[in-house]
């Protein structure tokens, strides 16, 4: 039996945006343009609710299509007056570029709300969203996903959390409740955790808010801060709120930090403003030599992941402790000045230049000349 039902005056905006439209494109299930849609089923039963509402129950191999969007399910119900509809069991949604599955789909016309529940999977090209429930609010242009949310794709890697919000006006996808981002490219990996993660696909940028941490195990790279911004097109991080950058043989901290990465994932440069401090270890000797620094501002350049040069400005202090055979003498060299520059070779300090109100001390075991 074939039912031809008049389409309600709803609208559908074409076009799929590979990340964010995974959520709002669900709206196209029932909002597919002016005209008519065709409903088929093995059996259909109509009933009157007594209030003038005609209800049609569809049983077996249900297919609803307007030629662009097709919904299938084992059964369904359509309320012809209100324009509401529900589909039950083995629900699928298909468009030119997106496919979705769930156990249940409900459309409430007056509320402008579409809900998919039960092992929801939405696939758009190589980007896949999985969740226990996805709800789209047509008027506000927002969509939520909750219960073991997982999004995977070539640009975002693997994002997990318990709650996600898509906001069309912001052009963002917001993930919270134990969110974690993992990206793997070749031998390199990037892991980001925070209280909240927010992605801006149009700008290829992201934000980590609250207890943000970034680790790159393959590059021996780890950072913590209260707030982090990532600009993918520039391979650039900004860290706010007590940022700390760590590796096996170094640590840098301050009030604000900017990190630029090479295409390989190695750090290219680091800029620190406000209370810059940290240390470097020369592990080429045993025990390692230690270099400690502090200043108001600091700028670091790297070659192949190793320190190449350091510029310290504003109440700069550098303290160097000898390693290797000299370590037994507890040799310590401390120098202070307005500005201070350090050059490295193979991770070892080669030259230090200090200017402006220069002072210094040298000490060793058994004396202090």
C-alpha positions as CSV (number, residue, x, y, z in Angstrom):
1,X,0.0,0.0,0.0
2,X,1.3,3.4,-0.9
3,X,0.4,6.6,1.0
4,X,1.0,10.0,-0.6
5,X,1.0,12.7,2.2
6,X,1.1,16.4,1.7
7,X,4.4,17.9,2.7
8,X,4.2,20.5,5.5
9,X,5.8,23.9,4.9
10,X,9.3,23.1,6.1
11,X,12.6,24.0,4.7
12,X,15.9,22.1,4.1
13,X,19.2,23.8,3.5
14,X,21.4,21.7,1.3
15,X,25.1,21.2,1.7
16,X,27.1,19.0,4.1
17,X,29.9,20.5,6.3
18,X,32.1,17.5,7.0
19,X,32.3,18.0,10.8
20,X,29.5,20.1,12.1
21,X,26.7,19.1,9.8
22,X,26.8,15.6,11.1
23,X,24.4,16.8,13.7
24,X,22.1,19.4,12.0
25,X,21.8,17.4,8.8
26,X,19.5,15.0,10.7
27,X,16.9,17.7,10.2
28,X,16.8,16.8,6.6
29,X,15.1,13.6,7.5
30,X,11.7,15.3,7.5
31,X,12.6,18.8,6.3
32,X,13.3,18.2,2.6
33,X,11.6,21.0,0.7
34,X,8.2,21.8,-0.6
35,X,6.1,19.2,-2.4
36,X,5.2,15.7,-1.4
37,X,6.8,12.6,0.1
38,X,6.0,9.0,-0.5
39,X,5.5,6.5,2.3
40,X,5.4,2.7,1.7
41,X,5.0,-0.2,4.2
42,X,3.9,-3.8,4.2
43,X,0.8,-2.7,6.1
44,X,-0.8,0.6,7.1
45,X,-3.6,1.2,9.6
46,X,-5.3,4.6,10.0
47,X,-7.1,5.7,13.2
48,X,-8.9,8.7,14.4
49,X,-7.9,10.0,17.9
50,X,-11.3,11.6,18.4
51,X,-9.9,15.1,18.2
52,X,-9.8,15.2,14.4
53,X,-6.2,14.0,14.3
54,X,-5.7,11.2,11.7
55,X,-2.9,8.8,12.8
56,X,-1.4,6.3,10.4
57,X,0.5,3.3,11.8
58,X,3.0,1.8,9.4
59,X,4.2,-1.8,9.9
60,X,6.9,-3.7,8.1
61,X,9.6,-2.4,5.7
62,X,8.6,1.3,6.2
63,X,10.2,3.7,3.6
64,X,9.6,7.5,3.7
65,X,11.3,9.4,0.9
66,X,11.0,12.7,-1.0
67,X,13.6,11.7,-3.6
68,X,16.4,13.4,-1.7
69,X,16.1,12.0,1.8
70,X,15.0,8.5,2.6
71,X,14.1,7.1,6.0
72,X,13.5,3.4,6.6
73,X,12.5,1.5,9.7
74,X,10.6,-1.6,10.8
75,X,7.6,0.4,11.8
76,X,6.4,4.0,12.3
77,X,3.6,6.4,13.1
78,X,2.6,9.6,11.3
79,X,0.2,12.2,12.8
80,X,-1.1,13.9,9.7
81,X,-2.6,17.0,11.4
82,X,0.3,17.9,13.7
83,X,3.0,16.8,11.3
84,X,4.7,14.7,14.0
85,X,6.2,11.3,13.2
86,X,8.1,8.5,14.9
87,X,10.0,5.6,13.5
88,X,10.9,2.4,15.4
89,X,13.6,-0.3,15.2
90,X,16.4,-0.4,12.6
91,X,16.0,3.2,11.6
92,X,18.2,4.4,8.7
93,X,18.5,7.9,7.2
94,X,20.2,8.4,3.8
95,X,21.0,11.5,1.8
96,X,23.6,12.1,-1.0
97,X,26.5,12.4,1.4
98,X,25.2,11.3,4.9
99,X,24.0,8.1,6.3
100,X,22.6,7.5,9.8
101,X,21.2,4.7,11.9
102,X,19.5,4.4,15.2
103,X,16.9,2.4,17.1
104,X,14.4,5.2,17.2
105,X,13.6,8.6,15.6
106,X,11.1,11.1,16.6
107,X,10.1,14.4,14.9
108,X,8.0,17.0,16.7
109,X,7.0,19.7,14.2
110,X,5.8,22.3,16.6
111,X,8.9,22.1,18.8
112,X,11.1,21.9,15.7
113,X,12.9,19.0,17.3
114,X,14.3,15.8,16.0
115,X,15.5,13.0,18.3
116,X,17.5,9.9,17.4
117,X,18.2,7.4,20.2
118,X,19.8,4.0,20.6
119,X,23.2,3.4,19.1
120,X,23.1,6.5,16.9
121,X,25.7,6.4,14.1
122,X,26.0,9.3,11.6
123,X,28.5,9.0,8.7
124,X,29.5,11.8,6.5
125,X,32.3,10.8,4.2
126,X,35.2,9.8,6.5
127,X,33.7,11.6,9.5
128,X,31.6,9.4,11.9
129,X,29.6,10.4,15.0
130,X,28.4,7.8,17.5
131,X,26.2,8.5,20.5
132,X,23.4,7.2,22.6
133,X,21.2,10.1,21.7
134,X,21.3,13.0,19.2
135,X,18.7,15.9,19.4
136,X,18.4,18.7,16.8
137,X,16.6,22.0,17.6
138,X,15.7,23.5,14.3
139,X,14.8,27.1,15.4
140,X,18.0,27.7,17.4
141,X,20.3,25.8,15.1
142,X,21.7,23.7,17.9
143,X,22.1,20.0,18.3
144,X,23.2,17.9,21.2
145,X,24.7,14.4,21.4
146,X,25.1,12.5,24.7
147,X,26.0,9.1,26.2
148,X,29.4,7.8,25.0
149,X,29.9,10.4,22.3
150,X,32.6,9.4,19.8
151,X,33.6,11.4,16.7
152,X,36.3,10.2,14.3
153,X,37.6,11.8,11.1
154,X,40.8,12.7,9.2
155,X,40.9,16.3,10.5
156,X,39.9,15.8,14.1
157,X,41.3,12.4,14.9
158,X,39.3,10.7,17.6
159,X,37.2,12.8,20.0
160,X,35.5,11.2,23.0
161,X,33.2,12.6,25.7
162,X,29.8,12.2,27.3
163,X,28.1,15.4,26.0
164,X,28.5,17.4,22.7
165,X,26.8,20.6,21.6
166,X,26.8,21.9,18.0
167,X,26.0,25.6,17.8
168,X,25.3,26.8,14.2
169,X,25.6,30.5,15.1
170,X,29.1,30.0,16.6
171,X,30.1,27.5,14.0
172,X,31.4,25.3,16.8
173,X,31.2,21.8,18.3
174,X,31.5,21.7,22.1
175,X,32.5,18.5,24.0
176,X,32.4,18.1,27.7
177,X,32.3,15.5,30.6
178,X,35.7,13.7,30.4
179,X,36.5,14.8,26.8
180,X,39.7,13.6,25.1
181,X,41.1,14.2,21.7
182,X,43.6,11.8,20.1
183,X,45.3,12.3,16.7
184,X,47.8,9.9,15.2
185,X,49.8,10.8,12.1
186,X,52.5,8.2,11.2
187,X,54.7,7.7,14.2
188,X,53.4,10.9,15.9
189,X,50.5,11.2,18.3
190,X,48.7,14.1,19.9
191,X,46.5,13.7,23.0
192,X,44.5,16.6,24.4
193,X,42.3,16.5,27.6
194,X,40.4,19.2,29.4
195,X,37.2,19.9,31.2
196,X,35.8,21.1,27.9
197,X,36.9,21.0,24.3
198,X,35.5,23.2,21.6
199,X,36.2,22.9,17.8
200,X,35.8,25.6,15.1
201,X,36.0,23.7,11.8
202,X,35.7,26.8,9.6
203,X,38.9,28.2,11.1
204,X,40.5,24.8,11.7
205,X,41.0,25.8,15.3
206,X,40.1,24.4,18.8
207,X,40.0,25.4,22.4
208,X,40.6,23.4,25.6
209,X,39.1,25.0,28.7
210,X,39.9,24.0,32.3
211,X,42.8,21.7,33.3
212,X,44.0,21.6,29.7
213,X,46.8,19.2,28.9
214,X,48.6,18.3,25.7
215,X,51.0,15.4,25.2
216,X,53.0,14.2,22.2
217,X,54.5,11.0,23.4
218,X,56.5,10.5,20.2
219,X,58.1,13.9,20.6
220,X,58.6,13.8,24.4
221,X,56.3,16.9,24.7
222,X,53.8,17.6,27.5
223,X,52.0,20.8,28.5
224,X,49.5,21.9,31.1
225,X,47.5,25.1,31.5
226,X,44.0,26.3,32.5
227,X,43.1,27.4,28.9
228,X,44.6,26.5,25.5
229,X,43.9,27.6,22.0
230,X,45.1,25.6,18.9
231,X,45.4,27.1,15.4
232,X,45.7,24.2,13.0
233,X,46.6,26.2,9.9
234,X,49.6,27.7,11.7
235,X,50.6,24.7,13.9
236,X,50.4,27.2,16.8
237,X,49.3,26.8,20.5
238,X,48.5,29.6,22.9
239,X,48.4,28.6,26.6
240,X,46.9,30.8,29.4
241,X,46.7,30.3,33.2
242,X,50.0,29.0,34.7
243,X,51.2,27.2,31.5
244,X,54.0,24.6,31.9
245,X,55.8,22.9,29.1
246,X,57.8,19.8,29.9
247,X,60.1,17.3,28.2
248,X,62.4,14.7,29.6
249,X,65.2,17.1,30.0
250,X,63.6,20.6,30.2
251,X,60.8,22.6,31.7
252,X,59.4,26.1,30.8
253,X,56.7,28.0,32.6
254,X,55.2,31.5,32.8
255,X,51.9,33.5,32.7
256,X,51.3,33.2,28.9
257,X,53.0,30.9,26.4
258,X,53.0,30.5,22.6
259,X,54.3,27.4,20.9
260,X,55.0,27.0,17.2
261,X,55.5,23.5,15.8
262,X,57.4,22.2,12.8
263,X,55.5,20.0,10.4
264,X,57.3,17.1,12.0
265,X,55.7,18.0,15.4
266,X,58.9,19.2,16.9
267,X,58.8,22.6,18.6
268,X,60.1,25.4,16.3
269,X,59.9,28.3,18.8
270,X,58.4,29.1,22.3
271,X,57.5,32.6,23.5
272,X,56.8,33.2,27.2
273,X,55.5,36.4,28.9
274,X,55.2,37.1,32.6
275,X,57.3,35.2,35.2
276,X,59.2,33.1,32.7
277,X,61.3,30.3,34.4
278,X,62.6,26.8,33.8
279,X,65.6,24.6,33.3
280,X,67.5,22.5,30.7
281,X,69.5,19.4,31.4
282,X,72.6,18.4,29.4
283,X,72.2,14.7,29.4
284,X,75.4,14.2,27.4
285,X,77.3,14.0,30.6
286,X,76.8,11.9,33.8
287,X,75.5,13.3,36.0
288,X,73.7,15.8,33.7
289,X,74.7,19.5,33.8
290,X,71.9,21.8,34.8
291,X,70.9,25.3,33.5
292,X,68.2,27.2,35.3
293,X,66.7,30.6,34.2
294,X,64.2,33.2,35.2
295,X,63.1,36.5,33.6
296,X,60.0,38.6,32.7
297,X,60.0,37.4,29.1
298,X,61.7,34.6,27.2
299,X,62.0,33.4,23.6
300,X,63.4,30.0,22.6
301,X,64.3,28.7,19.2
302,X,64.9,25.0,18.4
303,X,66.6,22.9,15.7
304,X,65.4,19.3,15.2
305,X,63.7,19.5,18.6
306,X,66.9,20.6,20.5
307,X,67.4,24.1,22.0
308,X,69.2,26.4,19.5
309,X,69.1,29.8,21.2
310,X,67.4,31.5,24.2
311,X,66.7,35.2,24.7
312,X,65.8,36.4,28.2
313,X,64.6,39.9,28.9
314,X,63.7,41.8,32.1
315,X,65.5,40.9,35.4
316,X,67.2,37.9,33.7
317,X,69.0,35.3,35.8
318,X,70.9,32.3,34.6
319,X,72.4,29.7,36.9
320,X,74.6,26.9,35.5
321,X,75.7,23.8,37.5
322,X,78.4,21.7,36.1
323,X,77.9,18.0,35.3
324,X,80.2,15.1,34.5
325,X,83.5,15.0,36.3
326,X,83.1,18.6,37.5
327,X,79.9,17.8,39.3
328,X,81.8,16.5,42.3
329,X,83.2,20.1,42.9
330,X,79.6,21.5,43.0
331,X,80.6,24.2,40.5
332,X,77.9,26.9,40.2
333,X,77.9,29.9,37.9
334,X,75.2,32.5,38.3
335,X,74.8,35.6,36.2
336,X,72.2,38.4,36.2
337,X,71.4,41.3,33.8
338,X,68.7,43.2,32.0
339,X,68.9,40.9,28.9
340,X,70.6,37.6,28.4
341,X,71.1,35.4,25.4
342,X,72.3,31.8,25.2
343,X,73.4,29.8,22.3
344,X,73.4,26.0,22.3
345,X,75.1,23.3,20.3
346,X,73.9,19.7,20.5
347,X,71.8,20.6,23.5
348,X,74.9,22.0,25.4
349,X,75.3,25.7,26.3
350,X,78.1,27.2,24.2
351,X,77.9,31.0,24.7
352,X,76.2,33.4,27.1
353,X,75.9,37.1,26.5
354,X,74.6,39.4,29.2
355,X,73.9,43.2,29.0
356,X,72.6,45.9,31.4
357,X,73.4,45.9,35.1
358,X,75.5,42.7,34.9
359,X,76.4,40.8,38.0
360,X,77.7,37.3,38.6
361,X,79.1,34.8,41.0
362,X,81.1,31.6,40.7
363,X,81.2,29.0,43.4
364,X,82.7,25.6,43.9
365,X,83.2,23.1,46.7
366,X,85.6,24.4,49.3
367,X,85.6,28.0,48.2
368,X,83.7,31.0,46.9
369,X,86.0,33.3,45.0
